[in-house]
């Protein structure tokens, strides 16, 4: 026996596997359970009636049943239905119009000029190879100087080796200086 349930006294009369019971027994126990729940609700009806009276349910019965207020509600529901149909029809019509208008054109392609790394690098005043590396990074933090130029860029590219995950920030040379070429000291 499981130690977490050791405080529960078990009886041989309790069936731990209801699926092992015959279907007729399970149906009979289900009907008995339903009957007991209905009896319980029947016994609670006076309390439910008292709460309903306290919250104005009798006024609801008076207006809706005695004074035929339900017909007004159904008439109002007809107007609501008409408004819903008009709004739905207008949205479906607008969707069909746009589908017909744009069905043969695919405008979701890449924008022209975005892949031109050299033009972007020239605009930012950085080396195109550095820019390509920044675009592949998982995250990039850019710091600007007082003149609005890039002063420092910190990138993180996930690597399998944990020692390479945190790298010191790359400090850019001043804008006037020529970009450093690889292989030179």
Secondary structure, DSSP 8 states (H G I E B T S, - for coil): --GGGTTS---TTS-S-GGGS-HHHHHHHHHHHHHHHHHHHHHHHHHHHHHHHHTTHHHHHIIIIIT-HHHHHHHHHHHHHHHHHHHHHHHHHHHHHHHHHHTT----S--TTTT-HHHHHHHHTS-HHHHHHHHHSSEEEEEE-TTSSEEEEEEE---SSGGGSS---EE---TTS----TT--
